[in-house]
Amino acid sequence: MAHYELGLKLQRDSPYDELSRKYPSMTMAIWCNYEKDVVEITYEDLDIYDVLQEDLKKLTRTIGARQIHKSFTKSNVQLVTQHCGCLNIKHLVVPVIESHNCLEIPPAIYREGWEWRKIIAFSERDIRSLFRDLEKYCTIEITSRRRVEERTVRDTFLLSPANLFGDLTERQTQALLLAVESGYYSVPRGATTGEIAKRLGLPRTSFGEHLRKAENKVLRAVAPYAQFYKGGRKKGRPAIAQRPLQQIQARR
């Protein structure tokens, strides 16, 4: 069954939108399960550090929530609140999305007075009725729209950059990025490990070791998602013979 992936950009009156308007350099991401909110804020203007803490206290009071965890760094805030703050906001978005048989993929992102949301819809009729209801109190822009044919909803499963690259060292990340940029993975190959190593001023063996370790970590991080997707493979599609990762790397 086909479904639709939509990216929406909304503007409305809410405490979160107002906070993002006040601090244009701030980006706020919110995950909500109707019992707790997790708010993560990053900001470029370090001068807002002190006043932002006070405004976050005001925000939690406004939405009737209680802070149960908070951590600050110079450019990042993580805040967890008890009792979902959405329930005390006048115009809600997620319940409207769900009432039209659509799903939201968190987090909601707030920046410069706008909020970005990604949703899955299962019919054009549901999309039209959703827009009619949201337009009563929101300004709406469609940032992306894609019809997904003959796939399952699992194809929208989110893959965290931290899951993929969090275990890589700085040198391993550099080696992987430079290999991609140099065409090492292109067909035909645009550069050899020796040529890339020369650009970095490293021995070929050292660069090759950094690259192999980076590839190993990324592939192992991707493997659970590949296994999750495996069940959705079309019938008749030939499966690749399974070989240990070490054997595949040894053939290079």
C-alpha positions as semicolon CSV with decimal commas, in nm:
position;residue;x (nm);y (nm);z (nm)
1;M;0,000;0,000;0,000
2;A;0,133;0,341;-0,095
3;H;0,173;0,611;0,165
4;Y;0,296;0,970;0,173
5;E;0,582;1,135;0,355
6;L;0,533;1,507;0,410
7;G;0,753;1,775;0,560
8;L;0,553;2,066;0,704
9;K;0,661;2,410;0,817
10;L;0,410;2,567;1,056
11;Q;0,370;2,901;1,228
12;R;0,121;2,952;1,510
13;D;0,082;3,098;1,858
14;S;0,238;2,867;2,117
15;P;0,493;2,910;2,398
16;Y;0,750;2,711;2,199
17;D;0,706;2,921;1,884
18;E;0,730;3,240;2,089
19;L;1,053;3,123;2,255
20;S;1,207;3,041;1,917
21;R;1,109;3,384;1,785
22;K;1,278;3,551;2,081
23;Y;1,606;3,365;2,018
24;P;1,664;3,344;1,639
25;S;1,999;3,168;1,681
26;M;1,838;2,887;1,879
27;T;1,719;2,553;1,744
28;M;1,484;2,352;1,963
29;A;1,389;1,986;1,915
30;I;1,104;1,830;2,113
31;W;1,010;1,465;2,164
32;C;0,674;1,402;2,335
33;N;0,495;1,084;2,445
34;Y;0,204;1,260;2,619
35;E;0,358;1,192;2,959
36;K;0,701;1,349;2,932
37;D;0,862;1,602;2,702
38;V;1,229;1,591;2,610
39;V;1,355;1,927;2,487
40;E;1,698;1,972;2,335
41;I;1,816;2,322;2,253
42;T;2,129;2,431;2,068
43;Y;2,224;2,794;2,021
44;E;2,498;2,987;1,846
45;D;2,481;3,306;2,053
46;L;2,653;3,218;2,380
47;D;2,543;3,547;2,537
48;I;2,188;3,414;2,581
49;Y;2,300;3,146;2,826
50;D;2,180;3,313;3,149
51;V;1,857;3,466;3,023
52;L;1,761;3,145;2,841
53;Q;1,768;2,952;3,169
54;E;1,515;3,197;3,317
55;D;1,294;3,179;3,010
56;L;1,293;2,800;3,024
57;K;1,168;2,817;3,383
58;K;0,890;3,051;3,268
59;L;0,809;2,815;2,981
60;T;0,763;2,513;3,207
61;R;0,538;2,715;3,438
62;T;0,332;2,836;3,141
63;I;0,269;2,485;3,010
64;G;0,207;2,348;3,359
65;A;0,499;2,106;3,354
66;R;0,772;2,026;3,607
67;Q;1,140;1,995;3,526
68;I;1,275;1,654;3,628
69;H;1,609;1,679;3,451
70;K;1,811;1,965;3,307
71;S;2,167;1,990;3,181
72;F;2,346;2,293;3,037
73;T;2,664;2,327;2,838
74;K;2,797;2,637;2,664
75;S;2,592;2,574;2,351
76;N;2,342;2,303;2,443
77;V;2,050;2,250;2,680
78;Q;1,871;1,924;2,753
79;L;1,547;1,947;2,945
80;V;1,305;1,672;3,050
81;T;0,966;1,770;3,194
82;Q;0,714;1,562;3,387
83;H;0,356;1,581;3,260
84;C;0,318;1,658;2,894
85;G;0,321;2,033;2,835
86;C;0,116;1,999;2,517
87;L;-0,202;1,953;2,719
88;N;-0,195;2,316;2,831
89;I;-0,130;2,469;2,489
90;K;-0,434;2,620;2,323
91;H;-0,389;2,496;1,967
92;L;-0,242;2,148;1,947
93;V;-0,089;1,999;1,634
94;V;-0,019;1,631;1,707
95;P;-0,377;1,538;1,811
96;V;-0,503;1,701;1,490
97;I;-0,250;1,503;1,286
98;E;-0,355;1,181;1,455
99;S;-0,726;1,255;1,417
100;H;-0,680;1,246;1,039
101;N;-0,519;0,901;1,042
102;C;-0,167;1,043;1,006
103;L;0,147;0,977;1,208
104;E;0,406;1,229;1,321
105;I;0,773;1,131;1,314
106;P;0,945;1,317;1,600
107;P;1,113;1,539;1,685
108;A;0,935;1,864;1,613
109;I;1,194;2,130;1,531
110;Y;1,150;2,497;1,625
111;R;1,355;2,782;1,483
112;E;1,291;3,153;1,420
113;G;0,923;3,127;1,509
114;W;0,854;2,832;1,282
115;E;0,816;2,464;1,357
116;W;0,909;2,179;1,125
117;R;0,727;1,847;1,141
118;K;0,745;1,526;0,940
119;I;0,433;1,315;0,899
120;I;0,315;0,998;0,730
121;A;-0,028;0,998;0,564
122;F;-0,212;0,712;0,401
123;S;-0,448;0,891;0,161
124;E;-0,484;1,218;-0,027
125;R;-0,820;1,269;0,143
126;D;-0,660;1,257;0,488
127;I;-0,396;1,510;0,379
128;R;-0,659;1,755;0,249
129;S;-0,873;1,728;0,562
130;L;-0,565;1,767;0,784
131;F;-0,466;2,087;0,606
132;R;-0,818;2,227;0,637
133;D;-0,809;2,185;1,014
134;L;-0,453;2,312;1,062
135;E;-0,514;2,619;0,846
136;K;-0,771;2,738;1,099
137;Y;-0,491;2,845;1,332
138;C;-0,160;2,777;1,149
139;T;0,029;2,917;0,855
140;I;0,140;2,609;0,663
141;E;0,412;2,549;0,406
142;I;0,492;2,211;0,253
143;T;0,870;2,164;0,256
144;S;0,869;1,814;0,106
145;R;0,620;1,562;-0,027
146;R;0,688;1,210;-0,146
147;R;0,462;0,925;-0,246
148;V;0,615;0,595;-0,142
149;E;0,507;0,305;-0,361
150;E;0,512;-0,061;-0,267
151;R;0,707;-0,017;0,053
152;T;0,628;-0,053;0,418
153;V;0,614;0,225;0,676
154;R;0,941;0,088;0,819
155;D;1,117;0,269;0,531
156;T;1,069;0,593;0,724
157;F;1,257;0,453;1,025
158;L;1,492;0,720;1,157
159;L;1,865;0,655;1,164
160;S;2,052;0,869;1,414
161;P;2,386;1,021;1,304
162;A;2,513;0,942;1,652
163;N;2,430;0,575;1,600
164;L;2,623;0,575;1,273
165;F;2,924;0,788;1,352
166;G;2,937;0,827;1,730
167;D;3,207;0,564;1,779
168;L;3,440;0,698;1,510
169;T;3,755;0,882;1,610
170;E;3,838;1,215;1,448
171;R;4,096;1,051;1,220
172;Q;3,856;0,776;1,118
173;T;3,586;1,030;1,035
174;Q;3,835;1,235;0,833
175;A;3,951;0,926;0,643
176;L;3,596;0,820;0,559
177;L;3,484;1,165;0,443
178;L;3,794;1,219;0,233
179;A;3,753;0,875;0,074
180;V;3,397;0,964;-0,028
181;E;3,496;1,309;-0,156
182;S;3,789;1,165;-0,354
183;G;3,573;0,911;-0,534
184;Y;3,720;0,608;-0,361
185;Y;3,375;0,445;-0,355
186;S;3,282;0,548;-0,710
187;V;3,265;0,306;-1,002
188;P;3,517;0,325;-1,155
189;R;3,718;0,422;-0,848
190;G;3,834;0,785;-0,855
191;A;4,133;0,747;-0,623
192;T;4,332;0,480;-0,441
193;T;4,409;0,472;-0,071
194;G;4,771;0,556;-0,158
195;E;4,669;0,872;-0,347
196;I;4,440;0,987;-0,067
197;A;4,702;0,913;0,196
198;K;4,953;1,124;0,005
199;R;4,714;1,421;0,018
200;L;4,699;1,384;0,396
201;G;5,072;1,331;0,433
202;L;5,019;0,987;0,585
203;P;5,165;0,647;0,503
204;R;4,925;0,442;0,291
205;T;4,907;0,172;0,559
206;S;4,807;0,422;0,830
207;F;4,535;0,579;0,617
208;G;4,410;0,235;0,514
209;E;4,386;0,129;0,877
210;H;4,185;0,441;0,972
211;L;3,953;0,385;0,676
212;R;3,897;0,015;0,746
213;K;3,816;0,084;1,111
214;A;3,572;0,359;1,010
215;E;3,403;0,130;0,757
216;N;3,382;-0,150;1,011
217;K;3,215;0,069;1,273
218;V;2,966;0,223;1,028
219;L;2,872;-0,113;0,875
220;R;2,819;-0,269;1,216
221;A;2,599;0,026;1,316
222;V;2,394;-0,011;0,996
223;A;2,358;-0,390;1,024
224;P;2,059;-0,387;1,267
225;Y;1,870;-0,150;1,036
226;A;1,950;-0,370;0,735
227;Q;1,816;-0,668;0,927
228;F;1,502;-0,470;1,013
229;Y;1,454;-0,389;0,643
230;K;1,530;-0,743;0,526
231;G;1,174;-0,861;0,588
232;G;1,039;-0,599;0,349
233;R;1,247;-0,711;0,051
234;K;1,039;-0,785;-0,257
235;K;0,984;-1,150;-0,341
236;G;1,208;-1,272;-0,614
237;R;1,487;-1,026;-0,538
238;P;1,808;-1,229;-0,520
239;A;1,974;-1,237;-0,183
240;I;2,346;-1,172;-0,152
241;A;2,545;-1,469;-0,035
242;Q;2,642;-1,410;0,325
243;R;3,012;-1,380;0,394
244;P;3,189;-1,252;0,705
245;L;3,281;-0,884;0,693
246;Q;3,648;-0,974;0,730
247;Q;3,637;-1,180;0,409
248;I;3,479;-0,896;0,214
249;Q;3,740;-0,646;0,337
250;A;4,023;-0,889;0,260
251;R;3,930;-0,889;-0,108
252;R;4,017;-0,519;-0,145
